[in-house]
Amino acid sequence: MYSLWMLAALAASSASATDTASLDADVATVVRAEHLPGLAMAVVDDGQVVYRHAEGARGDGGHIDEDTLFKIASNSKAMTAALLARLVQQGRLHWDDPVQRHLPGFRMHDAWVGEQMQVRDLLIHNSGLGLGAGDLMLWPESNTFTRADIIAGLAHLKPVSSFRSGYAYDNLMYVVAGEVAAAAGGKPYDRLMREQVFEPLGMTRCQVGAWSVSDVGNVAQPHAWRGDRNEVVNADGAISPDLPSMAAGGIRCSLRDMTRWMQVLLDPTLAPGWLDNAQRHTLWTLHMPMPLGERQRRWDNAHFYGYGYGWRVSDMDGQWKVAHTGTLSGMYSSLALLPDRKVGVVMLINGEGEYARTALMQAMLKRFTAPDDARPAMEYLAELKADQAMRAATGHQRPEATPARATMGADLTRWQGRYSDPWLGPASLCPGKDGLRFSVDKSPKLQAAVLKLQGRWLLRWDTLGDEAQAWLQPGEGPAPTLDLRAIDPDIDFSYDFQDLHFTRTGDCAGSDRQRR
């Protein structure tokens, strides 16, 4: 039981934490410093919304407000977990069900792992696959891979550790989880998500599955900082498609929706019976330990860190914290809860906002967990930039690609032709108008010019940034093969080039040479 002076202290710290003038100042300085095109942010304290902020450009000529839709990326995972929890509560499945009970065609590279994997394992990144394994079937969007392709591809992805022995972030298992929900619920994932989560919670703007961008309206577009200004990248077409990645990171919601999501999670009485205590407890239980980083120890005074069902669970200054981030090209999100305090913070950004979301979230939460140690967001941002500079100075350096020369038809003659990878599918290494070209059939954005650099072969993708460039490594065995390796050791883990191995299947179209 709190004493009167403790209650007074908590009340005082809460008032300080939600000082809107200082919050506005924090947001404004970070938005300017990080050149954010737009941001939407909300704070819930003791279950009540005490701060809302929305500003900036959507990217279609309109302005961001509380109802603007953002890609929430991997914050979709918590919603997928909540959908499964609803189905467990309704008796349609159990957390310890074998995945094959619901998806008989599900296989892993090791047949025993496929047989033993349970529904719960799909959510906690313990499959034994490498970090981001198979993500090239999801991103870059859009492509023509289906959910069936992704599930079939899992059988060809080799593990890097034993099953359930450790943590490695994985998106494909959430795609499987979405299909388990569909099989158990008897309806497609998108329909179940609307019926089981969005509608009962009043999240009226959230979108899942295929939908008309013009009919829904008020949709933020992703941006990238190019030169001295933000530019829209990967803009929506008329229809936002039903992406295979939906259950892992494909949901879109507004600030108003995400605020409602936080409030219901923090206070079950707002949606009586939606999730019982047993299922709520299960979602936020630490099921898989995760490495605790030095910065997390220093900033949060943290002692434990792990993954729940769609959530990261830790402590911050002696208080229980559940949180997650979301990252897609040109879109960043972050959501954190202090359940015992009924405190929640969410932010949605439609630009390159990795450091901005980290600094703002840290500054905001610190106002609640350790107000005497709270600092402006710009101080946290400066630390992040200093750490980045130190890593760049002491880490591996990406090779300078400007001296690379174009290839000619006579280059790599033995290796020109059609290829196939067991999970990424057909590809080609063939002459084009301006030299050799490498292309993946099912992924229109994995199209590259083949260049020669320092005696090696370099893939410069047509629409991806320089940070995604890869080495093309011809195999020297009796049969032509191709492997890929990222040239940047710090590349985003979703570019899992190292998991690819292409074997030759035939000639380039129109070739009159028979290569054996």
Disulfide bonds with the S-S distance in Angstrom:
Cys206-Cys253 2.08
Cys430-Cys508 2.07
